[in-house]
Amino acid sequence: MRFASLGSGSQGNALIVDAGETKVMVDCGFSTRMATARLARLGAAPDELAAVLVTHEHGDHVGGVFAFARRHRLPVYLTHGTHAVASRGVAALPDCRLIDGHTPFAIGKLEVTPFPVPHDAREPVQYAFADGQHRLGVLTDTGSITPHIVDVLRACDALVLECNHDHALLAASRYPAALKQRIGGRFGHLENGQAAMLLRQVDTARLQHLVAAHLSHENNRPDLAARALASALGCRDEWIGVADQEGGFGWRQLR
């Protein structure tokens, strides 16, 4: 199994998980043209995908999903709550398949485990993926860590983990007080220290890759995110991957 990102941040998100015969996209916050171009940059194409999975209805995650899936005749997996909000005003929907946020399901060679997260959306989930040998956990867009999140991500071979902001940078930013409160609240986004705290609660013995994701352009820095995660793991800062808005990150292989 391998995985890569088309881009990660407030202007658009998409992740590709490839299990050989089965390749899926998680979210698509980009236009169809841009998503296709970014896939090509990874040596992939839309017709190789088996499905698009959606985490929640915010535009940087779902903005391009329906058009992309409709154009390439792909099924879209999402919770009932996400579907109810995201589909409003959409004239022609693709094949939408409603999922239970607590019930694993299979897409080809991939076992997909959705899990609910505390975020200011209707029925948000994140996902873990397994191919029979390895497990990848994806956690972005959550304001706090729950025991269930820890349980799902307890033993992964790779993690894509939100490090949205640094507490001090957010406090000193030009953002309005209400927005700061939303971002830093328990239904907002993970701070670097919170992400590091999660790592201290899970088994990282099998961890081959750790990528900090969904960094705020104004309220975080790659070096701060990497330092926080490296401190929790006891590794060098350079070992931590950091996803960015323009390039995401390239393929990471699980062996």
C-alpha positions in Angstrom: 0.0 0.0 0.0 1.1 3.5 -0.7 -0.4 7.0 -0.3 0.1 10.6 -1.5 -1.5 14.0 -1.3 -2.6 16.3 -4.1 -2.6 19.2 -1.6 -3.3 19.9 2.0 -4.6 23.1 3.6 -7.5 25.5 3.8 -7.6 26.0 0.0 -8.1 22.4 -0.9 -7.4 18.8 0.2 -7.2 15.4 -1.5 -5.4 12.2 -0.6 -4.8 9.1 -2.7 -4.6 5.6 -1.2 -3.3 2.9 -3.5 -3.6 -0.8 -2.7 -2.4 -2.0 -6.1 -5.7 -3.1 -7.7 -7.7 -0.5 -5.7 -7.0 3.2 -5.6 -9.3 5.7 -3.9 -9.4 9.4 -3.3 -10.2 10.9 0.1 -11.9 14.3 -0.4 -11.5 16.6 -3.4 -11.3 20.3 -2.6 -10.0 21.1 -6.1 -11.7 21.7 -9.5 -11.8 18.7 -11.8 -9.1 20.2 -14.0 -6.8 20.9 -11.1 -7.4 17.5 -9.5 -6.6 15.8 -12.8 -3.4 17.8 -13.2 -2.3 17.0 -9.7 -3.0 13.3 -10.2 -0.9 13.4 -13.3 1.9 14.9 -11.3 1.8 11.7 -9.2 1.7 9.5 -12.3 -2.0 8.7 -11.8 -5.2 9.3 -13.6 -8.9 9.6 -12.7 -9.8 6.4 -14.5 -7.6 4.4 -12.1 -9.7 5.4 -9.1 -12.4 3.1 -7.7 -14.2 5.7 -5.5 -14.1 9.1 -3.7 -14.5 9.1 0.1 -15.7 12.3 1.8 -14.8 13.3 5.3 -17.2 16.2 5.7 -19.0 19.0 3.8 -16.6 22.0 4.2 -15.6 23.4 0.8 -11.9 22.7 1.1 -12.8 19.0 1.3 -15.9 18.5 -0.7 -15.9 21.5 -3.1 -14.8 19.4 -6.2 -16.1 16.0 -5.2 -19.4 15.8 -7.0 -18.2 17.3 -10.3 -15.1 15.2 -10.3 -17.0 12.0 -9.5 -19.8 12.8 -12.0 -17.2 13.5 -14.8 -15.4 10.2 -14.2 -18.4 8.1 -13.1 -17.1 7.3 -9.6 -19.1 6.4 -6.6 -18.9 8.7 -3.6 -18.9 7.4 -0.1 -20.1 9.7 2.7 -22.2 9.9 5.8 -25.9 10.7 5.8 -25.3 14.0 7.5 -22.5 15.0 5.1 -24.7 14.1 2.1 -27.7 16.1 3.4 -25.6 19.3 3.7 -23.2 18.9 0.8 -25.8 17.9 -1.8 -28.0 21.0 -1.3 -28.4 22.9 -4.5 -26.5 20.3 -6.6 -28.5 19.7 -9.7 -27.0 16.4 -10.7 -25.4 14.1 -8.1 -23.1 11.2 -8.9 -23.6 7.7 -7.4 -23.7 8.5 -3.7 -23.3 5.6 -1.2 -24.2 6.4 2.4 -22.0 5.0 5.1 -22.3 4.5 8.9 -19.5 6.4 10.7 -18.9 3.4 13.0 -19.1 0.5 10.4 -16.1 -0.7 8.3 -16.7 -1.5 4.7 -14.6 -2.8 1.7 -13.7 -1.2 -1.6 -11.9 -3.7 -3.7 -8.7 -4.7 -1.8 -9.1 -2.0 0.8 -10.8 -2.3 4.1 -12.0 1.1 5.1 -12.8 2.0 8.7 -14.6 5.4 9.1 -14.6 6.9 12.5 -16.5 10.0 13.8 -14.5 13.1 14.9 -15.5 16.2 16.9 -15.5 19.0 14.2 -18.0 21.7 13.4 -19.7 19.8 10.6 -22.9 17.8 10.3 -21.6 14.2 10.6 -17.8 14.3 10.0 -15.6 11.2 9.8 -12.0 10.4 9.2 -10.7 7.1 7.8 -8.2 4.3 8.4 -7.3 1.9 5.6 -5.9 -1.6 5.6 -4.9 -4.0 2.8 -4.3 -7.1 4.9 -0.7 -6.2 5.7 -0.5 -2.6 6.6 -2.7 0.1 8.1 -2.8 3.8 7.3 -4.6 6.3 9.6 -5.8 9.7 8.4 -6.8 12.3 10.9 -7.5 15.9 10.0 -10.2 18.4 10.8 -10.8 17.4 14.4 -10.8 19.8 17.3 -10.0 17.3 20.0 -8.9 13.7 20.6 -11.4 11.1 21.8 -10.8 7.6 23.2 -12.4 6.2 20.0 -9.9 8.1 17.8 -7.1 6.7 19.9 -8.5 3.2 19.6 -8.9 3.3 15.8 -5.4 4.7 15.3 -3.8 2.6 18.1 -1.4 0.7 15.8 -0.8 2.1 12.4 2.1 1.7 9.9 1.5 5.3 8.7 -0.3 8.4 9.9 -1.4 11.5 8.2 -2.0 13.8 11.2 -3.5 17.3 11.4 -1.2 19.9 12.8 -3.3 22.9 12.0 -1.9 25.6 14.2 0.5 26.6 16.9 -1.2 27.9 20.0 1.0 31.0 20.3 0.8 31.9 16.6 -3.0 31.6 16.6 -3.3 33.8 19.7 -1.1 36.5 18.2 -2.7 36.3 14.8 -4.9 39.0 13.2 -7.9 36.6 13.1 -11.0 37.9 14.8 -11.6 36.6 18.4 -14.6 34.4 17.3 -12.5 32.7 14.6 -9.7 32.0 17.0 -12.1 30.5 19.4 -13.6 28.3 16.7 -10.2 27.1 15.4 -8.9 26.4 18.9 -12.1 25.0 20.3 -12.9 21.3 20.7 -14.8 21.2 17.5 -12.2 23.1 15.5 -8.7 22.0 14.5 -5.8 20.2 16.1 -2.9 22.2 17.5 0.6 20.9 17.3 0.7 19.9 20.9 -2.6 18.0 20.6 -1.2 16.1 17.7 1.9 15.2 19.7 -0.3 14.1 22.6 -2.2 11.7 20.4 1.2 10.1 19.4 2.0 9.5 23.0 -1.3 7.6 23.4 -0.9 5.1 20.5 1.6 2.4 19.7 4.1 3.9 17.2 6.4 0.8 17.0 5.2 0.0 13.5 5.2 3.5 12.2 7.0 3.9 8.9 5.7 7.3 7.9 4.3 10.3 9.8 3.1 13.3 7.8 1.9 16.5 9.4 -1.1 17.8 7.4 -3.6 20.7 7.1 -1.2 23.3 8.4 -2.5 26.8 8.6 -0.5 29.2 6.4 -0.8 32.0 8.9 -0.9 30.2 12.2 1.7 27.5 11.9 5.1 26.7 10.4 6.4 23.4 9.1 9.4 23.4 11.5 7.1 23.9 14.5 4.8 21.0 13.5 7.7 18.7 12.8 9.4 19.6 16.1 6.3 18.8 18.1 5.7 15.5 16.5 9.4 14.5 16.6 9.5 15.3 20.3 6.6 12.9 20.9 8.3 10.2 18.9 11.9 10.8 20.0 13.1 11.1 16.5 14.8 13.7 14.4 12.7 16.6 13.1 13.7 15.7 9.5 12.0 12.3 9.7 8.6 13.9 10.0 6.9 14.6 6.6 5.0 17.9 6.2 2.2 18.2 3.6 1.7 21.6 1.9 -1.0 23.3 0.0 0.6 23.5 -3.4 2.4 20.2 -3.6 0.8 18.0 -0.9 3.4 15.2 -0.7 4.6 12.5 -3.0 4.1 8.8 -2.8 5.0 7.1 0.5 5.3 3.3 0.3 4.5 0.9 3.1 6.8 -2.1 3.1 
